[in-house]
Amino acid sequence: GIEKGIEKGKLEDAGKMLKKGIDLNTILEITGLTEQDLRDSGILSEK
């Protein structure tokens, strides 16, 4: 419930930060998410 909502919010924030050009490592540090979380959610595309 709530935890899923918080994670979804973090993922949305991470997506917005990436679009603003904020460094990926900074985003991961701030949100507590992992690079894999972003890939799994489709925010970060595979390179």
N, C-alpha and C positions, 0 to 999 in steps of 0.2 A: 504494500500500500504506500505508505509515506516514503519509505526508502526508495522505491522505484520512482516516485515523483521527484525526489531530491536528485537522484542520478540523472533523470531526464532533463531537469533544469540545468545541471552541470554540463551535460552534453550540448544543450542548446547554447549555453554561455561559451563553451569551448569553440563551437562553430562560429559564433559571432566574433570571438577574439581572433580566430584564424583569418577570417575575412578582413579584419582590421590590420592584419600583418604582424600580429604579436607572435613572438618566437614560440615554437611548439613546446620547448622545454619549460618555458615560463608558464604556459597554459597548463601543462601537466602538473607543475608544482603547485599552482594556485588551486586547481580544481581537485587534485588528488586522484584524477583519472589516470589510466595508463594509455600508452599509444595503441594497444590492442583494443581497449574500450572504444576509442575513436574509430578505429578500423571496423570493428564489429558493427558499430552504429551507422557506418557509411559516411561519417564526417570527414575522415581521413582516407583518401584513396590509396590503394597499394601502389608502391613505386616500382 
